[in-house]
Amino acid sequence: MKNYIGTTMIKRKTFQLREDLKAKIPSLNKVLDNIKQIVDKCLDVYNAYRFIILFFLWIILNLLNSGMYIVNTVGVLSVALLSIVVKYLNFIEKRFYLTKDFSKAIFQLDSLISECIQEYSLMNGIAGLTFINDKEETKIRTEVTNMVVAKMSDQLVSKLIAQYNENVIHEIVATRVYIIVMNLVIEINKDKPTSDKAPANDQFDISKMIANMNNQ
């Protein structure tokens, strides 16, 4: 009994010590985020005052290594030239995104979603359904979303990122899938009883619905 009580107390103390360490020691992700924020701030300062910083760096290098004036000058000038090239490339990139029309990206996404819905309907035998309940709609929406994410090309993702925030791309995909599937379900269930056991007549042609969505 004494050994059991002693072992239990050790385990409890060990658990408490681990939890205290977790609370006091920041997680790796938090540390990496802090490092990234510091690096981003340093880069922002450098981009804003790059030539002034390089000038003071040139003076400091010459003070520390007075006998290497030419090497210091060539090194600083090389960094300045590289900074100019990078700034010009950033300007070209910004001009490209500002002058390029990416509004069609959402239509390409809708077309991909419609294609996945049609493929899903053929693979799962729902092309002739006369009624879709909430459970079936949720299943369709989830599986179609997975299909769309798996099929999205890097080019389409890049176009969407150019138009929207990169962090909300998956939310945009999920929202577009939700809207299109909901419209499909509304069209199929139109004028039907709100029951899982709907009449088996007046079947809805999903392929026509997909074609109409693509033409809109």
Secondary structure in CASP SS format (residue, H / E / C, confidence):
PFRMAT SS
TARGET T0000
AUTHOR 0000-0000-0000
METHOD secondary structure of the structure
MODEL  1
M C 1.00
K H 1.00
N H 1.00
Y H 1.00
I H 1.00
G H 1.00
T H 1.00
T H 1.00
M H 1.00
I H 1.00
K H 1.00
R H 1.00
K H 1.00
T H 1.00
F H 1.00
Q H 1.00
L H 1.00
R H 1.00
E H 1.00
D H 1.00
L H 1.00
K H 1.00
A H 1.00
K H 1.00
I C 1.00
P C 1.00
S C 1.00
L H 1.00
N H 1.00
K H 1.00
V H 1.00
L H 1.00
D H 1.00
N H 1.00
I H 1.00
K H 1.00
Q H 1.00
I H 1.00
V H 1.00
D H 1.00
K H 1.00
C H 1.00
L H 1.00
D H 1.00
V H 1.00
Y H 1.00
N H 1.00
A H 1.00
Y C 1.00
R H 1.00
F H 1.00
I H 1.00
I H 1.00
L H 1.00
F H 1.00
F H 1.00
L H 1.00
W H 1.00
I H 1.00
I H 1.00
L H 1.00
N H 1.00
L H 1.00
L H 1.00
N C 1.00
S H 1.00
G H 1.00
M H 1.00
Y H 1.00
I H 1.00
V H 1.00
N H 1.00
T H 1.00
V H 1.00
G H 1.00
V H 1.00
L H 1.00
S H 1.00
V H 1.00
A H 1.00
L H 1.00
L H 1.00
S H 1.00
I H 1.00
V H 1.00
V H 1.00
K H 1.00
Y H 1.00
L H 1.00
N H 1.00
F H 1.00
I H 1.00
E H 1.00
K H 1.00
R H 1.00
F H 1.00
Y H 1.00
L H 1.00
T H 1.00
K C 1.00
D C 1.00
F C 1.00
S C 1.00
K C 1.00
A H 1.00
I H 1.00
F H 1.00
Q H 1.00
L H 1.00
D H 1.00
S H 1.00
L H 1.00
I H 1.00
S H 1.00
E H 1.00
C H 1.00
I H 1.00
Q H 1.00
E H 1.00
Y H 1.00
S H 1.00
L H 1.00
M H 1.00
N C 1.00
G C 1.00
I C 1.00
A C 1.00
G C 1.00
L C 1.00
T C 1.00
F C 1.00
I C 1.00
N C 1.00
D H 1.00
K H 1.00
E H 1.00
E H 1.00
T H 1.00
K H 1.00
I H 1.00
R H 1.00
T H 1.00
E H 1.00
V H 1.00
T H 1.00
N H 1.00
M H 1.00
V H 1.00
V H 1.00
A H 1.00
K H 1.00
M C 1.00
S C 1.00
D H 1.00
Q H 1.00
L H 1.00
V H 1.00
S H 1.00
K H 1.00
L H 1.00
I H 1.00
A H 1.00
Q H 1.00
Y C 1.00
N C 1.00
E H 1.00
N H 1.00
V H 1.00
I H 1.00
H H 1.00
E H 1.00
I H 1.00
V H 1.00
A H 1.00
T H 1.00
R H 1.00
V H 1.00
Y H 1.00
I H 1.00
I H 1.00
V H 1.00
M H 1.00
N H 1.00
L H 1.00
V H 1.00
I H 1.00
E H 1.00
I H 1.00
N H 1.00
K C 1.00
D C 1.00
K C 1.00
P C 1.00
T C 1.00
S C 1.00
D C 1.00
K C 1.00
A C 1.00
P C 1.00
A C 1.00
N C 1.00
D C 1.00
Q C 1.00
F C 1.00
D C 1.00
I H 1.00
S H 1.00
K H 1.00
M H 1.00
I H 1.00
A H 1.00
N H 1.00
M H 1.00
N H 1.00
N H 1.00
Q C 1.00
END
